[in-house]
């Protein structure tokens, strides 16, 4: 007879493996912060001010608001595990810092990341067609995983973690075992491929071909031109960076894209926009002024 697990073991199973790893990371960072910045203060006896100082320390290191919110949740669990009451990570000052940071970032357009657009059925079909050239077993496996994840809103990691017995749907419904038995019977009878219709071969396409823009977004400054060339921005209708445009996309506005290619010659000489702005000081504030200066330097062969 197997030994009954302890209460602590069952409670610890409430959090997933990834959650436990994340919590452990931030808790170790908090302990190191108390040792180096709080004169060796015992983390268990830390105050609310120590917690907010830790959050601000993470922010000063370039961590994002979502990361700091995760760190706050990790500290809440840390103090609960150590039976600290009241919990300093749940105090109003801790909540005010995290919420205030999120509001500050929204008001000042800080950490405004480009969000991925939802996957459409057309894009899913394109991905399915992309597996046509793979090994038949792998292709079928990927198609199954993608369709199940899409329809069931599952995480890919959850699908990969499934075991054979996990697929059974209960009595009266199809299960992995019954499906496998049916397939084996068809293979033995020689009728497995008799009724499979011929699938028309389709050319593999990319997601970009389903999102051909109607126009190239307008850039009002050198910074906007730089960002649009190197990164996508769905908010302005730019679903892929200008540098990744296909021939079909370029046909939409050849003249404007030609202007961006001219600027790209200058962009390619620098690793970041700060270096570029320093070199083109006084011209990068407006798009027209920058384009005129780049064309001038290109004619003089001084880019």
Residue, then its C-alpha position, 0 to 999 in steps of 0.5 A: x500500500x502506498x504511503x499517504x502523502x503529507x498535507x504539505x505535499x498536497x498543498x504544494x501541488x496547488x501551484x504548477x511547476x512553472x509557478x513554483x520556479x517563478x516564485x522561487x526566483x523572485x524569493x531568492x532575489x528578495x533574500x539577496x536584496x535584503x542581504x545587500x541593500x538592507x544591511x542583512x535584514x532577515x527577509x521574514x521580518x521585512x517590512x512593507x517599505x522593504x517590499x516596495x523598495x524591492x519592487x522599485x529596485x527591480x524597476x530600476x533594473x529595467x523590469x517591466x510592470x508585469x514582472x514586478x506584479x509577479x514578484x509581488x505575488x511571489x512575496x505574498x506566497x513567501x510571507x504566507x509560507x512563513x506564517x507572517x501576519x499581517x502580510x507586508x506584501x499585501x499591505x496597501x502601500x505594496x498594492x499602490x506601488x504596483x497599480x501606480x506603476x501600471x498607471x504611470x506606464x499607461x499615462x506616459x506610454x512606457x512599456x507599451x508592447x506590441x501585442x500579437x493579433x489573434x490567430x484567424x482561421x485562414x492563418x491556421x489553415x496556412x500553418x496546417x498546409x505548412x506541415x505538408x512537406x514533413x514526415x507524415x506522422x509528424x505532420x499529422x501530430x502537429x495538425x492534431x495539436x494545432x487544431x486541438x489547441x485552437x478549438x479548445x484554447x489549450x496551451x501548447x505545453x499542456x498538449x505536449x504533457x498529455x499522456x496516452x491515457x489522458x486522451x480517453x473521454x469516458x464511457x460512451x465516447x471515443x477514446x484513444x484506445x478505441x480509435x487505435x483499435x479501429x485504425x489497426x483493424x482498417x490496416x489489417x483489412x487493407x481498407x485504410x487508404x481506400x476511401x481517402x480522397x486525393x488532397x489537392x497540393x497547395x502552395x505554402x504561404x505565409x501569414x503576411x500574405x493574408x495581411x497585405x496592407x492597403x497603405x504604408x503607415x505615415x511616419x512623422x519623425x525619424x523615430x517613427x520611421x526607424x520603429x516601422x522599419x524594424x518592428x511591427x505595429x498592428x495599432x497602425x495597420x503594420x502587421x510586419x516590419x517594413x524590412x520584411x515586406x514581400x513583393x505583393x506588399x511593396x506594390x501597394x505604394x512603391x514610391x513611399x517604400x522607395x523612400x523607406x529604402x533610402x532611409x534604411x541605407x542610413x539606418x543600417x549603419x547604426x546599432x540603435x536609434x540613439x546613435x543614429x539620432x546623434x549623427x543626424x542631429x537636427x534632422x531626425x525630428x521630422x520625416x521630411x527633413x530626415x529624408x532630405x538630409x539622407x538623400x543629400x548625404x547619399x548624393x555626396x557619398x558621405x553616409 
